[in-house]
């Protein structure tokens, strides 16, 4: 599988890149700056010299040319970044993992982006793609530590069955992650907003809590 991560030089994007590469996925880390993307790849490779991690750096267009694209930019840039490479994303599955949050004093507060969620805004910006909202609740530091598993459910919202299936297949490649169908894109807003609660819990308890739902056997 070939995955491109647009805006993948930040903590969440580079962590996902490392974790996917650790299970054999070929990953392109994209950025507006090719140098930054290549530096992010060097950092990942240097941290795990004993592993063969297929990560390479390029611009966002190079990332968009992959089989599946992940938008890992800050939330306010997600839709514009997708639109800037729309012709390379056409007909593909695009995964939005950004959360619209603001730091207000010591608290994180969820925001309401255009169309109710970052993922819905991305779908509007690139209407000829199949967008799924996913990977919002995985702590970046834990995801980046390849010596430890990340135990979590990954809630996936999409209006496209093919996008759900492709995203779930990607999640299933990572041990101890479980993909769950959280419904249509209309549910993406609450899913994204829950990240603010998890951040508060992790700060308060000095933890790296993720989401695990009980009572579901799949």
C-alpha positions in Angstrom: 0.0 0.0 0.0 1.2 3.5 -0.9 0.1 6.4 1.4 0.8 10.1 1.1 0.6 12.3 4.1 0.0 16.0 3.2 1.4 18.3 5.8 3.1 15.3 7.3 6.0 17.1 9.1 4.1 17.9 12.3 4.0 15.5 15.3 0.7 13.7 14.3 1.6 13.3 10.6 5.2 12.1 11.2 4.0 9.8 13.9 1.5 8.2 11.6 4.1 8.0 8.9 6.5 6.1 11.1 3.8 3.8 12.4 2.5 2.9 8.9 6.0 2.4 7.6 6.7 0.0 10.5 4.1 -2.3 9.2 5.3 -2.2 5.6 3.4 0.7 4.1 5.3 2.9 1.7 4.8 6.4 2.9 5.5 9.8 1.3 5.6 12.7 3.7 4.5 15.8 2.0 5.0 19.5 2.8 5.1 22.9 1.2 8.8 22.6 1.8 10.5 19.6 0.3 13.5 20.2 2.6 11.3 20.0 5.7 9.7 16.8 4.4 13.1 15.2 3.8 14.3 16.3 7.2 11.3 14.7 8.8 12.2 11.4 7.1 15.8 11.6 8.2 14.6 12.1 11.8 12.4 9.1 11.6 15.1 6.9 10.1 17.7 8.1 12.6 15.4 7.2 15.5 14.9 3.7 14.3 18.1 2.7 12.5 17.5 -1.0 13.1 14.2 -0.9 11.1 13.6 -0.7 7.4 11.1 2.1 7.1 10.1 3.1 3.6 9.5 6.8 4.1 10.4 9.5 1.6 9.9 13.3 1.6 8.4 15.4 -1.1 6.0 18.3 -1.7 2.3 17.9 -1.1 1.7 17.1 -4.8 4.0 14.1 -4.4 2.0 13.0 -1.4 -1.3 13.5 -3.2 -0.1 11.1 -6.0 -0.1 8.2 -3.6 -2.9 5.6 -3.5 -4.4 7.0 -0.4 -3.9 10.6 0.9 -4.0 11.7 4.5 -4.5 15.4 5.4 -2.4 16.0 8.5 -2.0 19.8 8.3 -3.2 22.2 11.0 -7.0 22.2 10.8 -7.3 25.7 9.3 -5.1 24.7 6.3 -6.7 21.3 5.7 -9.3 22.2 3.0 -7.0 24.7 1.2 -4.2 22.1 1.1 -6.5 19.5 -0.4 -7.9 22.0 -2.9 -4.3 22.9 -4.0 -3.7 19.4 -5.2 -7.3 18.5 -6.1 -6.5 17.1 -9.6 -4.1 14.6 -8.0 -6.7 13.5 -5.5 -9.6 13.0 -7.8 -11.3 9.7 -7.4 -9.2 8.7 -4.4 -9.8 8.1 -0.7 -8.7 11.1 1.4 -8.4 10.8 5.2 -8.8 13.9 7.3 -7.2 13.6 10.7 -7.2 17.2 11.8 -9.1 18.5 14.9 -10.4 22.1 15.1 -9.1 23.1 18.6 -8.0 26.3 20.3 -5.9 26.8 23.4 -7.7 29.2 25.7 -5.8 29.7 28.9 -5.0 26.2 30.2 -7.9 24.6 28.4 -8.4 23.2 24.9 -11.7 24.2 23.3 -13.3 22.6 20.3 -14.2 24.9 17.4 -16.9 24.6 14.8 -15.2 24.8 11.4 -17.1 25.5 8.1 -19.7 22.7 7.4 -19.4 21.4 10.9 -16.2 19.5 10.8 -12.7 19.7 9.3 -13.4 16.5 7.3 -16.7 17.9 5.9 -14.9 21.1 4.9 -12.2 19.0 3.1 -14.9 17.0 1.3 -16.5 20.3 0.1 -13.1 21.5 -1.1 -12.4 18.3 -3.1 -15.9 17.0 -4.1 -14.5 14.5 -6.5 -12.8 12.5 -3.8 -14.0 10.1 -1.1 -13.2 11.7 2.3 -13.1 9.8 5.6 -12.6 11.3 9.1 -10.2 9.1 11.1 -7.1 8.9 13.4 -8.2 11.9 15.6 -7.7 10.3 19.0 -4.2 8.7 18.8 -1.7 10.4 21.0 1.2 11.5 18.7 4.0 10.6 21.1 2.6 7.1 21.7 2.0 6.6 18.0 5.6 7.6 17.2 7.1 5.2 19.7 7.5 2.1 17.6 8.7 0.0 20.5 5.2 0.1 22.1 1.8 -0.8 20.7 -1.0 1.8 20.7 -4.2 0.2 22.0 -7.1 2.2 20.6 -10.3 2.2 18.6 -10.2 4.4 15.5 -13.6 6.0 14.8 -14.2 6.4 11.1 -16.9 8.7 9.6 -17.6 8.9 5.9 -20.4 9.2 3.4 -18.6 6.8 1.1 -18.5 3.0 1.9 -15.3 2.7 -0.2 -13.6 5.3 1.9 -14.6 3.5 5.1 -13.3 0.2 3.8 -10.0 1.6 2.6 -9.4 3.5 5.9 -10.4 0.4 8.0 -8.0 -1.7 6.0 -5.2 0.8 6.8 -6.1 0.8 10.5 -6.1 -3.0 10.5 -2.5 -3.1 9.4 -1.5 -1.6 12.8 -1.5 -4.1 15.7 -3.9 -3.2 18.6 -5.8 -0.6 16.6 -9.5 -1.4 15.8 -11.4 0.4 13.1 -15.1 1.2 13.9 -17.7 2.6 11.6 -18.9 5.7 13.4 -21.4 6.6 10.7 -21.7 9.3 8.2 -19.8 12.5 7.8 -22.4 14.3 10.0 -20.8 12.6 13.0 -17.3 13.8 12.2 -17.8 17.0 14.2 -18.4 15.3 17.6 -15.6 12.8 16.9 -13.2 15.6 16.2 -14.3 17.6 19.2 -13.7 14.7 21.6 -10.0 15.2 21.1 -10.2 18.3 23.4 -11.5 16.1 26.2 -8.7 13.5 25.7 -6.1 16.3 25.7 -7.4 17.6 29.0 -7.4 14.1 30.5 -3.8 13.4 29.3 -2.6 16.7 30.7 -4.4 16.3 34.0 -3.3 12.7 34.6 0.0 12.8 32.7 -1.2 10.0 30.5 -1.5 9.1 26.9 -5.1 8.0 26.9 -6.8 6.9 23.7 -10.3 5.7 23.0 -11.5 2.1 23.6 -15.2 1.3 23.4 -16.6 -1.6 25.3 -19.4 -3.9 24.3 -18.6 -4.1 20.6 -17.5 -7.4 19.2 -16.1 -7.2 15.7 
